[in-house]
């Protein structure tokens, strides 16, 4: 089994690619300096477990690059995927001693890590971090509510369109890209993982992706590179009468 690799040599907080969206997004220079003092980086290969449900939570972290999935295993061995973690998402919960879900890398992942107890102590003296965590938690709650609607009521085409628009908009927001001229991104999930997340078979995922391509809604290069020529056209496929929901 490959072991996670630990390093303290990475970008400074001020130059980090997730700086505008991560837990540190509203920190001032003094608060960033305190985070610098306690952070370290860990990298995980695709398919490698990051955290195990029920284990003691030794650290919390922000996803810097790559993607991971949250899942929970039932007593009879069935596994349900519960969430997708993209760059700037936060892993772990301050104040909780044990891990609530399995966390697995679905791409090569780099995490910006903080030991849980020092991070909890830092929250008490850096209000911006606590406030940012609250905002991120409320955004995540809104996404969870929307995902309940998606899984319960939307068609297969609408489900896939929602997922593609979410990942596309998140990618654009992370890199401060304007989406008016279209956008392109590397899909972090396999067709199988998409089906697991959306409650669809891999055959249905493949059929719907092909249909969206033939209709000109998306363009595909290989199996993972997705281009969205016109985001408003994709948003019209989601079944929402808004701008596509919460951008978390």
N, C-alpha and C positions, 0 to 999 in steps of 0.2 A: 504494500500500500504506500502511495506517495504521501509524504508528510508535508504539512503546511510550512512555508518558509517565512521566517521573521526577519524584518529589517527595520532599522531606524533611519535609513538613508533614502529619502524620497523628497517630493516637492515640499516647499514651505507652505504653511497654511495660506499665506497671501497669494501664492501662485497656483494653488490647487485648482484642478479643472471642475470640481464640484462646489467651489467656494460660494457661488451665488445661490445654491439650493440646499446645502447640507445643514446639519445642526449648528454649524458655526456661522451661518449666513449673516446674522445680525450682530456678531461679536465685534467689539472695538479692538484696537491694536493691543491693549493690555490683556484683554480676554484671550485673544489669539495666542499671545505669548505664553499664557498659562496652559493652553491646550498643547502648544508645541512641546512644553516640558514633560507632558505625560503620554504623548501619543507614540505609537509604533505601528509598523505596517506588517500585514501578513498576506501571503498570496496562496491561493488554492487552485488546483487544477480542476477543469470541468469534470463533474461526476464525484468530486471529493466532498465529504461531509464537513460542514463548517461547525455546526452545533447539533447536539442530539437532544431530543425531547427528554426531559427529566433530569438531565445533567446539571451540575452546579454551574451557574452563570459567572464565569470568571472575567469576562470582558464584554463591552458593548462596542459598536463599530458603525462607521459609515461606509457604504459601498463606494469605492473610488472608480473602479473599472470592472466591466463584466456584469454578470447577472446571476442571481440565485433564486431558488424557490423555497417557499415555506410549505411544509406538509405535516400531517399528523397521521400516525398509524393507529388503527383501531385494534382492539383485543384479538379479533379474528384474523389479523394480518392485512386487512384492506388498507390502502393508503389514499388519502385525499389531499390533493394540492390545494392550498388555501391562499397563496399569495405569490406575487412576483416581486423580487427586489432588484431595482435598477440603480445606476449610479446616483448618489446623493441620498438614497434611502438609508434609514437607520435600523440597525439590528440590535435586538435586546431591549430590555426595559429596566431603567434604573429603579431600584427599590424592590426588585424581584430577585430572589436568590436562585431560582431554578429556571431552566429553559422550557418554554411552553410548547415549542414546535421543533421539528427537525428542520434544519437549514442546510441545503445542498447547493453547491455551485453547479450551474448549468452551462456556464462559460468559464474560462479562466478568470478568476476574481482576485482583485486587490482590495483589501480592507484597511481603512484607517482606524486603528483600535485604541481603546482606552480601558485600562483595568477598571472594573465596575466600581469598586469602593472609592478610589481616588476621583473618578468621574462624578459620583454622587456627592462627594464633598465639594467638588468644584461648582456644582449646580447651586449650592447654598451661597456662594460668594460671587457668582457671575449670573445675575438675573436674566441676561439676554439668552443664555443657553436654555434655561428652564422655560422661558417664554417661547422660544423657537420650538422646543420639544412639544409644547402644548399645541401650537399651531399645526405641526406636522401630525400629531396624533389625531386632531380634529379633522384634518384633511384625509387621513387614512380611514377614519370612521365614515366619512362621506363616500369614499371610494367603495368601502365594504357594502354600504347600503345600495349603491348603484349596481354593484356586482350581484347582489341578491336579485334585483330586478332583471339583470341580464340573464342569469342562469335560469330564472323561473319563467320568464315571459318572452324572451327574444328568440328569433329564428336563428338558424345556423349562420346564415349570411350576415345578419345583424351582429351576432356575437363576434365573429371574426373581424368585421369592420370596426367594432368598438375596440378590440384588442390592438389592431394595427394603428388606429388613430391615437390611442393612448401612448403606445411606445413611440410613435412618430413625433407626437407633440412633446413628450418628455425629452426625447433626444434633441429636438430643436430648442427647447427651453434651456437645457443644460449648456448648449453651445451658443446660446444667445442668437439663434438663427431666425431670420424672418421667413415665415412659412408661405408667404404670398406667392412665391415663385416655385412652389413645390419643395419636397424634401426627400432625402434618401437616408436609409439606415440599415444596419445589419441586424436582422431578426435574431434575438438572443435565444429563441426557443426552437426546438425541432417540431415537426408536424405532430409527432406523438405527444410531446409536452403540451402543445397548444390544445390538443384534444383532451388531455387529462385536465387541464385548467378550465376548459370551457364546457366540459361534459359532452364531448363529441367523439365519434370514432375518428381514427386517422384517415379513413377513406372519405369521410364527410369533410374533414378539414381540407384534404387535397382537392376534392371536387369544388369546394367553395372558393379556394384560392385561385384555381384555374378559371372559374367563372368570373371572378373579379378582374383577373388579368385580361380575359377575352373581352370584357365589357369596357376596358380601358380605365378602370378605376385605379388599378395599381400596375406597376411594371416589376418584373422579377429578373434578376441576373443570378443564375445559379439557383441554389435552394434557399439561400438566406438573405441576399441583398434585395431590399424592397425599396422601390421609388414610388412616391405619391405625387403625380403631376399636379393635381388640384385637390387640396385638402377639403374644400367645401363639398366636392363630389363624394369623397369618401364619407364625410360626416353625414351626408344625406342618406347613406346606406345603413347608419347605425340605428335608425328607428327612433331617434330622439328629436324633439322639437326645440332643443337648445343648441349650444355650441359644442355638444358632445360630452358634457359632464365635467366633473372636477378634474383639473389637471394636477395630479399628485405625483 
